[in-house]
Amino acid sequence: MTLDCADPPTLADFYGALTGMRVLFSTDEFVALTDDTGCDLGFQRVDGYRAPQWPGQDVPQQLHLDFRADDLDAMEELALELGATKPDHQPGDGRWRVLLDPAGHPFCLTSS
C-alpha cells in the first residue's frame, strides 16, 4: 500500500515510529517500510500534493489505514507526540479513534 505525500521520508519516519516497521528502501521520492509480514507501506512524493479533507470529501481521503492497539489511550498519545492531529469529528461511539497523519491522511486506531 502506498500513500501520496509531499515528503516521503518524513511521513515514513512517522509511520515507522508508530508501527515499529523498518525502512526497506528509501530515496527522496519514495520510501518503503516493512515488518516482514508482506504488508509493506510505501510513501511517494507527489508534486502539488493536496491533503485529504476529513470528514468532508472536497479532497477525498481515497483510503485510510486502521491500526489495532492494545491500549488505545497510549497509542493515541504516541501518535499525537509523533505529529498526528485529532479532528473534532469522531464517529464510532468510542470504538475507534480517527487521527490525521502529518500529511493529512486519516487513519484509525482500534482495540478490536
MOVEN-V684378 format. One record per backbone hydrogen bond with DSSP energy under -0.5 kcal/mol. NH is the residue of the N-H (numbers start at 0). CO is the residue of the C=O. E is the energy in kcal/mol with one decimal. If there is no record, write none. Layout:
nh co e
NH CO E
NH CO E
//
This chain:
nh co e
2 41 -2.8
4 43 -1.9
10 6 -2.1
11 7 -2.8
12 8 -2.1
13 9 -1.9
14 10 -2.3
15 11 -2.7
16 12 -2.3
17 13 -2.1
18 14 -2.5
19 15 -2.4
21 33 -2.7
23 31 -3.3
24 31 -1.4
26 29 -2.5
30 42 -1.9
31 24 -2.8
32 40 -3.6
33 21 -2.7
39 37 -0.8
40 32 -1.7
41 0 -3.2
42 30 -2.2
43 2 -2.5
44 28 -2.9
45 4 -2.3
48 45 -1.5
52 58 -2.7
53 51 -0.6
59 56 -0.5
62 60 -3.0
64 105 -0.7
66 107 -2.8
68 109 -3.0
74 70 -2.5
75 71 -2.7
76 72 -2.5
77 73 -2.4
78 74 -2.5
79 75 -2.6
80 76 -2.3
81 77 -2.0
82 78 -0.6
82 79 -0.9
83 78 -2.7
84 99 -2.1
86 84 -0.6
89 87 -0.6
94 91 -2.2
96 108 -2.4
98 96 -0.5
98 106 -3.0
99 84 -2.9
100 104 -2.7
103 100 -2.5
106 98 -2.7
107 64 -2.9
108 96 -2.3
109 66 -2.5
110 94 -0.8
//
